[in-house]
Amino acid sequence: MLLRQRGSDFAIEYGEIQLMVSWVSRSEQALATLACQRVRRDDAQLLIGGLGMGFTLTAALAVLPANAGVVVAELVPKVLDWAKGPLAHLFGDALADPRLAVEICDVHDLIAGSPERFDAILLDVDNGPDGLISLANDRLYSVGGLQLAHAALRPGGVLAIWSGYPAYGFADQLENAGFIVEEVHMRTGEHGRGDRHVIWLATRPLPQN
């Protein structure tokens, strides 16, 4: 994984694949804002899979109440090093926010070990279910992995998943794992311009009375 800079622009790349760039962030921010709109608790606990360039994290911190907590699971230590170094201007004061804890770990393992811990789980891992860089991450998006995410959410909690590509049939997988699903399509730019990204908002239902 490499961090490349051209002028004031940055890109994180894996081989020839561009994972994220500093000049496009609209859908990554929307991942956080759409999920947080569905969180009703003042002491909400969020898990973000992937630190990236901080767009999802900073958007979440901007709208969450003071009593909330955010855990970021980042698998690659040098991504955190970049966040504290050449990308620090993108993060602002986010890494010093008292609501934040960053864990260097596999988000799948954290989800698997956290029954009913979170009110929202936000996944921006690889480029989505059909844009895998690491084949090991397929377990996040399998029915079994989605069932683990369902179990890690409190009732009424939301699993929000970002993708750089459509993933046909993925909404059905989410439903098979027990979620109520909304699929949001959006452009990376304003006024209908730019690439089309997808966000799935999958809610764990409240128990029936």
C-alpha positions in Angstrom: 0.0 0.0 0.0 1.4 3.4 -1.0 0.6 7.0 -0.4 1.2 9.2 -3.4 1.2 13.0 -3.6 0.8 15.3 -6.6 0.8 18.9 -5.6 -1.8 19.2 -2.9 -3.6 16.0 -3.8 -3.0 12.6 -2.2 -4.0 9.1 -3.2 -3.7 5.8 -1.4 -3.0 2.9 -3.8 -2.6 -0.8 -3.7 -0.6 -1.9 -6.7 -2.3 -0.3 -9.6 -5.6 0.1 -7.8 -6.6 3.5 -6.4 -8.3 2.9 -3.0 -9.0 6.5 -2.1 -8.2 10.1 -3.0 -8.2 13.4 -1.2 -10.1 15.3 -3.8 -13.3 13.2 -3.7 -15.0 12.6 -0.4 -18.8 13.2 -0.8 -19.9 9.6 -0.5 -17.5 8.7 2.2 -18.9 11.6 4.3 -22.4 10.5 3.4 -21.7 7.0 4.8 -21.3 8.6 8.2 -24.1 11.2 8.1 -26.7 8.8 6.8 -25.8 6.2 9.5 -25.7 8.8 12.3 -29.1 10.1 11.3 -30.5 6.7 12.2 -28.8 6.5 15.6 -31.1 7.7 18.4 -29.0 7.3 21.6 -27.0 10.1 23.1 -24.4 7.5 24.2 -24.3 5.8 20.8 -21.3 3.6 20.1 -20.0 3.5 16.5 -17.5 1.2 14.8 -15.8 2.4 11.6 -14.0 -0.2 9.6 -11.1 1.5 7.9 -9.4 4.8 8.8 -8.7 5.9 5.2 -8.2 9.6 4.8 -10.5 10.4 7.7 -13.6 11.6 5.8 -16.0 9.2 7.3 -14.5 9.6 10.8 -14.6 13.4 10.7 -18.1 13.5 9.4 -19.3 11.2 12.2 -17.6 13.2 14.9 -19.1 16.4 13.6 -22.7 15.1 14.2 -22.4 12.8 17.2 -23.3 14.0 20.7 -20.6 14.5 23.3 -21.4 11.2 25.1 -21.0 9.1 22.0 -18.0 6.8 21.3 -16.3 5.9 18.1 -13.9 2.9 17.5 -11.9 2.8 14.3 -10.5 -0.5 13.3 -7.6 -0.1 11.0 -5.7 -3.2 9.8 -2.6 -1.4 8.3 -0.5 0.6 10.9 1.1 2.9 8.3 -2.4 4.3 7.5 -2.5 5.6 11.0 1.1 7.0 10.6 0.0 8.8 7.4 -3.0 10.2 9.3 -0.7 11.7 11.9 1.8 12.9 9.3 1.3 13.9 5.7 -2.5 13.6 5.9 -2.9 15.4 9.2 -4.5 18.4 7.6 -7.4 16.2 6.4 -8.0 14.8 9.9 -7.8 18.1 11.7 -8.3 17.5 15.5 -10.2 14.2 14.9 -7.5 11.9 16.2 -7.3 13.9 19.5 -11.1 13.7 20.0 -11.8 12.1 23.4 -14.7 10.1 21.9 -12.3 8.3 19.6 -10.3 5.1 20.0 -8.2 3.6 17.2 -7.5 -0.1 17.2 -5.0 -1.7 14.9 -6.8 -4.9 14.2 -9.0 -6.7 11.7 -12.5 -5.2 11.8 -14.0 -8.7 11.2 -12.4 -10.0 14.4 -13.6 -7.0 16.4 -17.2 -7.4 15.1 -17.1 -11.1 15.9 -16.1 -10.5 19.5 -18.6 -7.7 20.2 -22.1 -9.0 20.7 -24.7 -6.2 20.9 -22.0 -3.6 21.5 -22.6 -1.0 18.7 -25.4 1.2 17.5 -23.8 1.6 14.1 -21.1 -0.2 12.1 -19.7 1.7 9.1 -17.7 -0.3 6.7 -15.5 1.4 4.1 -13.2 -1.6 3.4 -11.5 -2.2 0.0 -13.9 -0.8 -2.6 -17.0 -2.6 -1.5 -18.4 -6.2 -1.8 -17.5 -6.4 -5.5 -14.3 -4.4 -5.2 -12.1 -6.6 -3.0 -8.4 -5.9 -2.8 -7.9 -8.5 -0.1 -9.9 -11.7 -0.7 -9.9 -12.3 3.1 -12.3 -9.4 3.3 -14.9 -11.4 1.5 -15.8 -12.8 4.9 -17.2 -9.4 5.9 -19.7 -9.5 3.1 -20.7 -13.1 3.2 -24.0 -14.1 4.8 -22.0 -15.4 7.8 -20.1 -12.1 8.1 -23.2 -10.1 7.8 -24.9 -12.2 10.5 -21.9 -11.4 12.8 -22.4 -7.7 12.1 -26.2 -8.2 12.9 -25.2 -9.8 16.2 -22.7 -7.0 17.0 -25.4 -4.3 16.7 -27.9 -3.4 19.4 -31.6 -3.8 18.3 -32.4 -0.9 16.0 -28.7 -0.4 15.1 -27.5 0.1 11.5 -24.9 -1.5 9.4 -23.7 1.1 6.7 -21.6 -0.2 3.9 -19.8 1.9 1.2 -19.0 0.6 -2.2 -17.4 2.1 -5.3 -19.3 -0.3 -7.5 -22.9 -1.7 -7.7 -23.0 -5.2 -6.2 -26.1 -6.9 -7.6 -27.8 -9.2 -5.2 -26.0 -7.8 -2.1 -29.2 -6.2 -0.7 -30.7 -9.7 -0.8 -27.7 -11.0 1.2 -28.3 -8.3 3.8 -32.0 -9.3 4.0 -31.0 -12.9 4.4 -28.8 -12.0 7.3 -31.9 -10.4 9.1 -31.6 -6.7 8.1 -34.1 -4.2 6.8 -32.3 -2.7 3.8 -32.2 0.6 2.1 -29.8 1.1 -0.9 -28.6 4.7 -1.7 -27.0 5.6 -5.0 -25.1 8.8 -5.2 -22.6 10.6 -7.4 -19.2 11.6 -6.2 -19.7 15.2 -7.5 -22.4 17.7 -7.3 -25.3 18.1 -9.7 -25.3 14.5 -10.8 -21.7 14.5 -11.9 -18.9 12.0 -11.1 -18.8 8.3 -10.5 -21.7 6.5 -9.0 -21.2 5.0 -5.5 -23.5 2.9 -3.4 -24.3 2.9 0.3 -26.3 0.2 1.9 -28.1 1.1 5.2 -29.1 -2.2 6.9 -31.0 -1.9 10.1 -31.3 -4.6 12.8 -35.0 -4.7 13.5 -36.4 -3.9 17.0 -37.9 -6.9 18.8 -41.6 -7.4 18.2 -43.8 -6.8 21.3 
